[in-house]
Amino acid sequence: QVQLVESGGGLVQAGGSLRLSCAASGSIFSIYIMYWYRQAPGKQRELVATITSGGSTNYVDSVKGRFTISRDNAKNTVYLQMNSLKPEDTAVYYCNARLPSHGLSSWGQGTQVTVSS
């Protein structure tokens, strides 16, 4: 099972940028599918971006063209580069690692992103 620690959140003005990091330890990171989710107050957790072990990516429509997910397997880290941030991007962002073939799923503790208008 992999352990995850997110970092990089903070307060930024609308139009600004942040880069979130999710550092993994405890298992073979490169074989995991990695996800970024977010949860705004009073709302359900929402899948934001996905990156497979092979590097294929997918995004929710609301962040396409603004957010980029990437991974560095040598550093056991997945990133979420967030540009052109909007107030509606305000949420706690969570990293999730899954290995469906083994029924494994791990979550980080979350990092707060606040975008002011």
C-alpha positions in Angstrom: 0.0 0.0 0.0 1.3 3.5 -0.9 1.2 6.4 1.5 0.5 9.9 0.1 1.4 13.4 1.2 0.1 16.5 -0.6 1.6 19.9 -0.6 1.5 23.2 -2.5 -1.9 24.5 -1.6 -2.5 28.1 -0.5 -4.2 31.4 -1.2 -4.0 32.9 -4.7 -5.8 35.6 -6.6 -8.0 34.8 -9.5 -5.9 34.3 -12.6 -3.0 33.0 -10.6 -1.2 29.7 -10.6 -0.4 27.0 -8.1 1.4 23.6 -8.4 0.3 20.8 -6.1 2.5 17.9 -5.3 1.7 14.5 -4.0 4.6 12.5 -2.8 4.2 8.7 -2.5 6.1 6.1 -0.4 5.8 2.5 0.6 5.2 0.8 -2.7 6.0 0.7 -6.4 4.6 4.1 -7.4 5.0 3.8 -11.1 2.4 1.1 -11.5 -0.4 3.1 -9.8 -3.0 5.1 -11.5 -3.0 8.5 -9.9 -5.9 10.9 -9.4 -6.5 14.4 -8.2 -9.9 15.1 -6.6 -11.3 18.2 -5.0 -14.1 18.9 -2.5 -15.6 22.3 -2.0 -17.6 23.1 1.1 -21.1 21.6 1.0 -20.3 19.7 -2.3 -19.4 16.2 -3.2 -15.8 15.2 -3.9 -15.1 15.7 -7.6 -12.6 13.9 -9.8 -10.4 16.6 -11.4 -7.6 14.7 -13.3 -6.2 11.3 -13.9 -2.9 10.0 -15.1 -2.2 6.3 -15.8 1.0 4.4 -15.3 1.7 4.9 -19.0 1.2 8.7 -18.8 -2.3 9.0 -20.4 -4.2 11.9 -18.9 -7.8 12.9 -18.5 -9.5 16.0 -17.1 -12.9 17.1 -16.0 -14.3 19.6 -18.5 -14.2 22.6 -16.1 -10.4 22.4 -15.8 -9.4 21.4 -19.4 -6.8 23.8 -20.8 -6.0 25.2 -17.4 -4.8 22.3 -15.3 -2.1 19.8 -16.1 -1.5 16.5 -14.3 2.0 14.9 -14.6 4.1 12.3 -12.8 7.8 11.8 -12.1 8.2 8.2 -11.3 11.9 8.7 -10.3 10.7 11.0 -7.6 7.5 9.1 -6.7 5.5 12.2 -7.2 2.5 13.4 -9.1 1.8 17.0 -9.8 -1.2 19.2 -10.6 -0.2 22.4 -12.3 -3.2 24.8 -12.0 -3.2 28.0 -14.1 -5.8 30.7 -14.7 -7.4 29.8 -11.3 -10.9 30.8 -10.6 -12.8 31.3 -7.4 -14.8 28.2 -8.2 -11.6 26.2 -8.0 -11.5 26.8 -4.3 -11.6 23.4 -2.5 -9.5 20.9 -0.6 -7.5 18.9 -3.2 -6.8 15.2 -2.6 -4.4 12.8 -4.2 -5.6 9.2 -4.7 -3.5 6.2 -5.8 -5.2 3.1 -7.1 -4.1 -0.3 -8.3 -7.4 -1.8 -9.4 -6.0 -5.3 -10.1 -5.2 -5.6 -6.4 -8.1 -3.7 -5.0 -5.8 -1.1 -3.5 -6.6 2.6 -3.0 -4.9 5.2 -0.9 -5.7 8.8 -0.1 -3.6 11.7 1.0 -4.7 14.1 3.8 -5.6 16.9 1.4 -4.3 20.4 0.7 -6.5 23.6 0.8 -6.6 25.8 -2.3 -8.3 29.1 -2.0 -8.8 31.5 -4.9 -9.9 35.0 -4.1 -11.8 37.2 -6.6 
